[in-house]
């Protein structure tokens, strides 16, 4: 909150795959930019993040996103982002009509989420697989595409363990790699994520974008399984996809989810086309 007569502090620059950030504006059309160095708050003010797909954003020179591979930072190749697919639903319920918001998500399931956002592209035919991922597996194309783009990594024995629930640390690494966030070294905001924890650079990077948050006790619990509700909440922030307040008539109904659940609106946003 900023009192009248004072200046706003510029928030972190958001990231949206396939777009360039043009700046903060006081109108959704992107006509009147907010000058954080000069403009003063005189009333309740709503700022809009304005995006462009052009390379000639006024006052901004586009640079390639910093890539980071799980083992070789800076060596990742840019995935073929498709802005159109980023609007698609990326989560769905189960055949019995439930969503299971507090259920964990496997490493295979999360790979499929990112794969769908890339437009279900096919991996190279000669790509070397993990020892436990085979052609014909329902998640094969997803896992191999993510591996080829250095978004995911396996274990030292060359396995991926696709049916294992992903931890909050592992998901942080995946989403940081997917959006090409540069590593953030040093101590972060969570007391239980030490600087020497393998996932600290990923957690710190994603938290710096305000995508990640801890629990009420201020801890992150990196080794806990990440839940479907948590994935929806984090992904929506990363995709600049706000939680739905007006439920569309075609929104799915889940028998185990009501508006009292903390992630209800995030989940609905994740399951409909935006």
Secondary structure as GFF3:
##gff-version 3
##sequence-region A 1 274
A	DSSP	beta_strand	20	25	.	.	.	ID=ss1
A	DSSP	beta_strand	48	52	.	.	.	ID=ss2
A	DSSP	three_ten_helix	85	87	.	.	.	ID=ss3
A	DSSP	alpha_helix	107	117	.	.	.	ID=ss4
A	DSSP	alpha_helix	140	148	.	.	.	ID=ss5
A	DSSP	alpha_helix	168	178	.	.	.	ID=ss6
A	DSSP	alpha_helix	200	208	.	.	.	ID=ss7
A	DSSP	alpha_helix	228	238	.	.	.	ID=ss8
A	DSSP	alpha_helix	264	271	.	.	.	ID=ss9
###
